[in-house]
Amino acid sequence: MQTGRVIKSTGKWYNVLLEDGNTVSCRIRGKIRLDGAKTTNPIAVGDEVELELLEKEEGGIIHSIHPRKNYLARKSVNLSKRSHILAANIDRAYLLVTLVAPVTHLAFIDRFLVAAESFRIPVTLLFNKMDLYFEEHLPLVDEIAAIYKDIGYPCYKISALNNDNIEFLRKEINGNQVMISGHSGTGKSTLINALDSDLTIKTSEISSHHLQGQHTTTFAEMHPLQSGGFIIDTPGIKAFGIIDLDKEVISHYLPEMRKLLNQCRFHNCLHLNEPNCAVKEAVENGKIASSRYSTYLDLIQEDEKENYRKDIFG
């Protein structure tokens, strides 16, 4: 048996980086598939695995997965009862945000952050394509960044295409295993190429019709950087469906709400219509952004709909 790190998943096959630096293409043992029945992918990029190299043919068989430090998952697009693991063993996630070509909506940012909080993954927001913004856009960038800075998320303004303000990333990634995520077209592949001159990940133009990105990354893939560490490139995400969060705990994953929970009159306050609710008061006073509270309400409603569906259909 050998130990390796999964660096690419293509559905049925996994590229695994061995401790000697070689990469081998592996299948998984059938039992692992059964153990991972609630997910569309029982093994994810970033997983540490035990594998057996085949003697009579090229490749190997993955027999087991090491316990994960964490992982980031979202609802499967076509299978609502199942989840899709984007990556595992993540030291930090970087979410690329753009205000033009394409637009990253605040609700998407919030959903990503809630998911990351629930899996205990720190997140940095990277406001990319600053070279495309007109002067009148800049106050809006600062306004949006301020929402997230105030609740503890690092925010940086960068231009991956022009290599502006990205040097700090090489230092942060060194020795770590990090993930880059965002909508298609926000510049994930361009940023990764800029961080390492040895990498030539395919990039594509923005669709002029919809001003949206066209998918260039089909499967998640992890790249070792010359400067040290690993960076996981994920396929572009259109929407982020939260999984397995009961409405009673959703507020625990919004930091600005979490710190007020013990100030509400009722210990089980849902921050909807209850009297003496510290969270609602903070929203009314502008101490909690109305956009964040709106996302919270949407997540509460989704959980109620999901529970109703389970009660009716099982």
C-alpha positions in Angstrom: 0.0 0.0 0.0 1.1 3.6 -0.7 -0.2 6.9 0.5 -1.1 9.6 -2.0 -3.0 12.9 -2.5 -5.9 13.1 -5.0 -5.0 16.0 -7.4 -7.7 15.4 -10.1 -11.1 13.8 -10.3 -12.7 12.9 -13.6 -15.7 11.0 -12.3 -14.6 7.4 -12.4 -10.8 8.0 -12.4 -8.6 9.9 -10.0 -5.1 11.2 -10.5 -3.1 10.6 -7.3 0.2 12.3 -6.5 2.4 9.8 -4.7 5.0 10.6 -2.0 7.8 10.1 -4.5 6.4 12.8 -6.8 5.0 10.5 -9.4 1.3 10.6 -10.5 -0.8 7.5 -11.0 -4.3 7.1 -12.4 -6.6 5.1 -10.0 -10.0 3.6 -9.7 -11.8 3.2 -6.4 -12.8 0.0 -4.6 -16.5 -0.7 -4.8 -17.1 -0.5 -1.1 -16.0 3.2 -1.0 -18.8 4.0 -3.4 -21.3 2.5 -1.1 -19.9 4.3 1.9 -20.3 7.6 0.0 -23.8 7.0 -1.1 -25.0 10.5 0.1 -22.5 12.3 -2.2 -22.1 12.3 -5.9 -18.3 11.8 -5.4 -17.1 9.6 -2.6 -13.5 10.9 -3.1 -12.6 14.5 -3.8 -9.6 16.5 -4.8 -7.5 17.1 -1.7 -8.2 13.7 -0.1 -5.3 11.7 1.3 -5.8 8.0 0.2 -4.3 4.6 0.6 -3.8 2.8 -2.7 -2.4 -0.3 -4.2 -0.4 -0.2 -7.4 -1.4 -2.8 -10.0 1.5 -5.0 -11.2 0.1 -6.3 -14.5 -1.4 -3.0 -15.7 -0.8 0.7 -15.3 -2.7 2.5 -12.5 -3.9 1.6 -9.1 -6.8 0.9 -6.8 -7.8 3.3 -4.0 -8.7 1.2 -0.9 -9.4 3.9 1.7 -9.5 7.6 2.5 -7.7 9.2 5.4 -10.0 11.1 7.9 -10.7 14.6 6.4 -9.8 17.7 8.3 -12.7 19.4 6.5 -14.4 19.6 3.1 -16.6 22.0 1.2 -19.8 20.6 -0.3 -22.9 22.0 -1.9 -26.2 20.5 -3.1 -25.9 18.4 -6.3 -27.4 20.4 -9.2 -29.6 17.5 -10.4 -29.9 15.4 -7.3 -31.3 17.4 -4.5 -31.0 14.6 -1.9 -27.3 14.3 -2.6 -24.3 16.6 -2.1 -21.2 17.2 -4.2 -17.9 17.7 -2.5 -15.9 20.4 -4.2 -12.6 19.7 -2.3 -11.2 18.3 0.9 -8.6 19.2 3.5 -8.7 22.9 2.7 -6.6 25.4 4.7 -8.2 28.4 3.2 -10.8 29.1 0.4 -10.5 32.2 -1.9 -13.7 33.4 -3.5 -13.3 35.5 -6.6 -15.9 38.3 -6.8 -16.5 40.5 -9.9 -19.0 43.3 -10.3 -19.0 43.1 -14.1 -18.6 40.3 -16.7 -19.9 38.4 -14.8 -21.8 39.9 -11.8 -21.3 38.1 -8.5 -24.5 38.7 -6.4 -24.3 39.2 -2.7 -26.5 36.3 -2.0 -24.0 34.0 -3.8 -21.2 35.3 -1.6 -23.2 34.9 1.5 -24.2 31.3 0.7 -20.6 30.4 0.0 -19.5 31.9 3.3 -22.2 30.2 5.3 -21.2 26.8 3.8 -17.5 27.5 4.5 -18.3 28.5 8.1 -20.3 25.3 8.6 -17.3 23.3 7.5 -14.9 25.5 9.5 -13.0 26.8 6.4 -11.6 30.3 6.5 -12.4 32.4 3.5 -10.7 35.4 1.8 -12.7 37.5 -0.8 -10.7 38.6 -3.9 -12.3 41.4 -5.8 -10.9 40.7 -9.2 -10.8 42.6 -12.6 -10.2 45.9 -10.9 -8.6 47.0 -14.3 -12.1 46.8 -15.9 -13.9 49.1 -13.5 -14.7 52.7 -14.3 -14.1 55.4 -11.6 -17.8 55.3 -10.7 -17.6 51.5 -9.9 -14.9 51.9 -7.2 -17.1 53.2 -4.4 -19.4 50.2 -4.9 -16.5 47.8 -4.6 -15.4 49.5 -1.4 -19.0 49.4 -0.1 -19.4 45.7 -0.7 -15.9 44.9 0.7 -16.7 46.9 3.8 -19.7 44.6 4.5 -17.5 41.6 4.7 -14.4 43.2 6.3 -16.6 44.4 9.2 -17.5 40.8 10.0 -14.0 39.4 9.8 -13.4 38.3 6.2 -10.2 39.5 4.6 -10.9 41.4 1.3 -8.4 42.3 -1.4 -8.7 44.2 -4.7 -6.7 42.5 -7.4 -6.3 42.2 -11.2 -5.2 38.6 -12.1 -4.7 39.6 -15.7 -2.3 42.4 -14.9 -0.6 40.6 -11.9 -1.7 43.5 -9.7 -1.7 42.9 -5.9 -1.4 39.1 -6.0 2.1 38.6 -4.5 0.6 38.2 -1.0 -1.2 35.0 -2.3 2.1 33.2 -3.0 3.1 33.8 0.6 -0.2 32.7 2.0 -0.4 29.5 -0.1 3.1 28.4 0.6 2.9 25.2 2.6 -0.9 25.1 2.5 -3.6 23.5 0.5 -6.1 26.2 -0.7 -9.1 26.4 -3.0 -10.0 29.0 -5.6 -13.7 29.3 -6.3 -16.3 31.6 -7.9 -18.6 31.9 -11.0 -17.3 30.9 -14.4 -15.5 33.9 -15.9 -14.4 35.5 -12.6 -10.7 34.7 -13.5 -9.9 31.7 -11.5 -7.7 30.0 -14.1 -6.1 33.4 -15.0 -5.2 33.9 -11.4 -3.6 30.5 -11.0 -1.6 30.9 -14.1 -0.4 34.3 -12.8 0.7 32.7 -9.5 3.0 30.1 -11.3 4.7 30.6 -14.7 4.9 26.8 -15.1 1.1 26.5 -15.3 -0.9 27.0 -18.5 -4.5 26.3 -17.5 -6.9 27.0 -20.3 -8.9 30.3 -20.1 -11.7 31.5 -22.3 -13.4 34.7 -23.2 -16.6 36.1 -21.6 -19.8 35.5 -23.5 -20.7 38.9 -25.0 -24.3 37.9 -25.2 -24.8 37.1 -21.5 -21.7 38.7 -20.0 -21.0 35.4 -18.2 -18.1 33.1 -18.2 -17.9 29.9 -20.2 -16.8 26.8 -18.3 -13.1 26.1 -18.9 -12.5 23.9 -15.8 -14.7 20.7 -16.1 -13.4 18.8 -13.1 -11.7 20.1 -9.9 -7.9 19.9 -10.1 -5.1 20.6 -7.7 -1.8 22.2 -8.8 1.4 22.3 -6.9 3.0 25.7 -7.0 6.7 26.4 -7.5 6.6 28.8 -4.5 5.2 26.0 -2.3 1.7 24.7 -1.5 -1.2 23.4 -3.5 -4.0 25.3 -5.2 -7.3 23.7 -6.1 -9.1 25.0 -9.2 -12.8 24.2 -9.1 -15.4 24.4 -11.9 -17.3 27.6 -12.1 -20.3 27.6 -9.8 -23.6 29.2 -10.9 -25.5 28.7 -7.7 -24.6 27.5 -4.2 -27.1 25.2 -2.6 -26.6 24.7 1.2 -26.8 21.2 2.6 -27.8 19.8 5.9 -28.3 23.0 7.9 -31.3 23.1 10.1 -33.0 26.5 10.5 -32.2 26.6 14.2 -28.5 26.7 13.6 -28.2 28.8 10.4 -27.6 32.0 12.4 -24.5 30.3 14.0 -22.8 30.5 10.6 -23.2 34.2 10.1 -20.5 35.7 12.4 -22.3 39.0 13.0 -25.4 37.2 14.1 -23.5 34.6 16.1 -22.0 37.1 18.5 -25.5 38.5 19.3 -27.3 35.2 20.0 -27.0 35.3 23.8 -28.5 38.8 23.7 -31.9 37.7 22.3 -34.7 37.3 24.8 -35.3 33.6 23.8 -32.4 31.2 23.6 -34.1 29.5 20.6 -34.8 32.8 18.8 -35.0 32.4 15.0 -34.8 36.2 14.5 -38.0 36.4 12.6 -40.9 37.8 14.6 -39.8 37.2 18.2 -39.8 40.1 20.6 -36.6 41.6 22.0 -34.5 40.0 19.2 -30.9 41.4 19.2 -30.3 40.3 15.6 -33.4 42.1 14.2 -32.5 45.2 16.2 -29.0 45.1 14.7 -30.5 44.9 11.2 -32.8 47.9 11.9 -29.9 49.9 13.2 -27.7 49.1 10.2 -25.2 47.1 12.3 -26.1 43.9 10.3 -26.3 44.4 6.5 -29.8 44.0 5.2 -28.5 41.9 2.3 -27.0 39.4 4.8 -30.3 39.2 6.7 -32.1 38.7 3.5 -29.9 35.7 2.6 -30.6 34.4 6.2 -34.3 34.5 5.6 -34.0 32.7 2.3 -32.0 29.9 3.9 -34.6 29.6 6.7 -37.4 29.4 4.0 -35.4 26.7 2.1 -35.0 24.6 5.2 -38.7 24.8 5.9 -39.6 23.8 2.4 -37.1 20.8 2.5 -38.6 19.6 5.8 -42.1 19.9 4.4 -41.1 17.8 1.4 -39.7 15.2 3.7 -42.8 15.1 5.8 -45.0 14.6 2.7 -42.8 12.4 0.5 -40.4 10.9 3.1 
